[in-house]
Amino acid sequence: MLHAAGPLLTVDVSTQTSERTAIDTVLERFIGGRGVGTALAHERVPFDADPFGPENSLFFTTGPMQASTMSFTGRMNCTGISPQTDRLLSSNAGGFMSRNFAATGNAAVEITGQSDELLIVHVTDGGVEFEAVPELEDATVPEVTTYIDETHGLSSEHVACIGPAGERRVRFASIMTTESRAFGRGGLGAVLGAKNVKAITFDGDSSPDLEVPSIQMDVHRDAATSDHIMKRQGTTSVTDLANEVEALPTRYFSELSFEGVEGINGDAVEDRKYTRGTCSACAFACKLPTKDDERGVETEGPEYETVMSFGSNCAVDDIVDVMQSNELCDRYGMDTITCGNVVAAYLASEDEFGNVELIHDLVADIAHRDGVGDRLAEGIERFHEDLEVENWTVKGLDFAAHDGRTLHGQGLSYAVANRGADHMFSTMYAWEYPLVDADDALEPTGLEGKPAVVIEQENARALEDCGIVCRFSRSFMTPDRFEGLFDAEYESLLEVGSRVVTLERHFNSRRGFDRDDDSLPYDLPGFENALDEYYDHRGWARDGTVGTSHATEILADD
Ligand code: SF4
């Protein structure tokens, strides 16, 4: 089975030391990415670690094809205990850093400890250097990347960094790379901030010498010649459909469609798109560099999720206002989904929907923990009672934009996902929208038969996260291409995905979480039975936990 290659590099920022450890067995068993991060966390992070404590680690991990020219592989994984969900969480970012990471010769880089001074950690194929950077305190993401470019000659494609939000431990702070790409969900930027690490750079010339089968060229060609609508509108191409079927959260989740959708839909984004945007080596190029010359706004995106969080959920019907919110989040280093939903919650409490000036002020206040921003920086689960608004979260993570009250299988997925109310954990929504090209589309209503489908999809997504293959490769990365590329039966590859989901659940079980945490703030018909069915299919206990013997079996060498 094809898997990532190279050692684990552990960087302890408390002692400013580093060491390399061979992790071949872990790589063989988990391929790379999220699986390797999850397995390493089991070995190296105490189950009761404080997300902000020195004993929590961040594991940056790559897959086997990050040094190839294959489309859909310009991505990276980061795993750690999330300060937003308090659970083990993996987050995935696109951009261009993955190639530079692979060039350091490491399969995984662990950042652990806690520094006394603000640092940049420079990782190369020759070793690790630590640079104290007190002058970068409070610097924005573009300020950090400009500094590194000017002082070290490394472009933003070599950099993972945080903005002021990460330094101030905003619980949904991102780790940013290539300036506009984010390890977004779950607040891993705040973990880096708690370690007093402002940035990590990756550079080298020691990419692993792996032969990727020639199928990669077929994938690349098909991606280049496809006329898929995502190449024009990215994820925003789904906006009108979601609105039509009433799956577009609006006015802090109180409505399911938005009367102002035309101002923020895929066409509105495409109108502001000024060039193609991509991740390294990806011929699909679905990214969205946008600008509005009249108002002087330039950003990358917004993606569909941000169109919801800062658009319909805040009752904002002008895409340029959403673009501006997107740009502010990137600049300060915050997840655009959570930040928009947090702002929407505040607007609900103050009856201020549509107040764009307030929205943009709040984004800056949250990033700096100024005034009410200090409370909002804690996330909806922690402030909703104070603000007397509903708690639209699962496991502390606020909902993504494909509403589970309409797409019931997606609702079940939000409830059970180890990461909380996150759409990428299974992408179950894709089977429940009435899309013309989906022969195997499911009725959106009802949960009958869906637990098994949710599991299948979760396993397939976890496999993508281990191999570091982008979610949007679905039409191109067929099971037979997975088999050809990874040199294994598709069923055994899915088994890797399944192991990873179970291992994550075990880690979270050890932190005291169970079935009570797999719950929704709304009712779905047959939900409790569907939960039983889901646990039974997974081989988990009916209380939603995974025992240590099960995890030990998964981690054991064959
Ligand atoms: S499909 Fe889009 S997000 Fe995925 S790797 Fe290609 S450009 Fe990046």
Residues whose N, C-alpha, C, O or C-beta is under 5 A from the ligand:
A	BS01	SF4	F72 T73 G74 G94 G277 T278 C279 C282 F284 A285 C286 K287 C470 F472
